[in-house]
Amino acid sequence: MFNGVGTAIITPFNENFEVDYNALEEFVNFQLEFVDALIVLGTTGEAPTINEKEREKIVSKVVEIVNKKIPVIVGTGSNNPEHVLNNNKLAEKNGADGLLIVSPYYNKSTQKGLVKYFTYIAERTELPIILYNVPSRTGGNILPDTAIEIFDKNKNVIGIKEASGNISQIAELISNKPNEMLVYSGNDDQALPLMVLGGNGVISVFSNVLPKQMKELTDAILNGNFKKAQEINNKYNILMRKLFVEVNPIPVKYAVSKLGYCKNIVRLPLVELSENGKILIDKLFEELSIL
């Protein structure tokens, strides 16, 4: 699907908490200068608060702007497989290139259940699928053997976004997976070790703010220039981590608003970044000369 950096983009809102499609267009064009893929309506895009009409318009708008320059991957996950299939059809109808599907949350599953769940969805879906493992949000973990089994059983499952935060688990997955299976870091501060281990890239929150720098980091790793990659990572690692000082995407929405690409508005149950959080991000922007 892609090697390098894919931005899990924010969804801009106006003062009435409506999707700001003009801001979305400007932000997508900004991202297009640098990144290798765009991931729409993921966690960072506040997907749970987006209704079906908005979902369709957002996907079609981004696909139109991107105009096949890079892949557009749509988050379609739910804890109801029929909802996932409906989201998949909507994404396909509106020109998406791939799907990012999180493991079921709240009702969770067993490892055997995860294989059956993703196989059920894959058998009824045409587009390429990237699994999404984020135990901190779902309450469940897609173990390496399970991810590989899902990949082996379904030709349109092409890889996984790994956000377990467990480098040992990630190393086990990369060591045992088929060569064709793609592995992306779901954590910006683990993109470097994951890619050095043999992963393909990162699905990034940080690149909402600094897409050029994240692209330079992933390019350096892919080109074997590990010294340059270390320097970039060491410089920006603190911002990568502090963009999670509160629940994502609260801090990154504030950071992007400072760049002028959106308003600092999130939908409930999220709320605006705290004053202490703003002070922290402001300080890092100053120290890193971002503005």
C-alpha positions, 0 to 999 in steps of 0.5 A: 500500500505504501512505505514511509509515512501515512498521516492519520489526519484530523477532521476540522470543525467550525464553531458550530461543530460542523465539518469544515470542508474548506479547512479540510481541503487546505489541510489535505493539500498541505499534507500532500506536499510531503506524505506517502498516504492519508488515513481518513476517519481514524482515531485522530479524525474523531471517527466515532462522532462522524455520521454517515452523511459526513463520512461519505462527504469527507471520503469523497472530498479527500479522494477528489483532492488527492486525485490518486497522487497517494493512497487514501485509506479510510478507517471503517472499524466498529465492534459490529461487523455489519457496521464495518461492512456498511462503512467499507461499501461507502468507502469503496463507493467514494474511491478509497484505496484501502481500509483500516479496521480496528479490532472489535472493542468493548465486546472484545473477542478471543484470538480465535474470534478475531480470526473469524471476525476479520475473515468474515469482513474480508470475504465480503470486502473488495478493498485492501485491508490493514488490521489495526491493533491498539489494545489501550483503546480496544481492551484486546490484543491481536497477537502476532500468530493471530495477525499472521493467520488472518493475513494468510487466510485473506488475500485482501488483508495486506498488513497491520497497524501495530500500536500495542507499544510492545516492541518485543511483540512487534519484533516477534511479528516482524520476525515471523510474518510473510515478506509480503505482509506490511507492518506499520507503527501506530506510535510515532515514537516507535517508528524508528525501532519498528522500521529498523526491525523491518517494518514498512512505515508509520501511520502518524499523528505527529505528521499532522503537525510536521509532515516534512520532518516525519517524511525525512525520518522515514526516508532516512530509515528506508535509505539506510541512513540510520544516523540521520534518522536518529538525529531527527528522532531525537530532536522531535521525540519529545513532541511525538510523546507530548502530543499524547499528553491528553487523549488523542486527538485533543493535543494534536488538534490544538497543535494544528490550530496553531499552524492555522489549518483548523480551529481548536474544536473537538466534538464531545466526549472530547474537550479542548486541551487544558491550559497546562497542555496548551502551555506545554505545546506552546513551549515545545513549538518555541523550542523547536522553532515550529512557528 
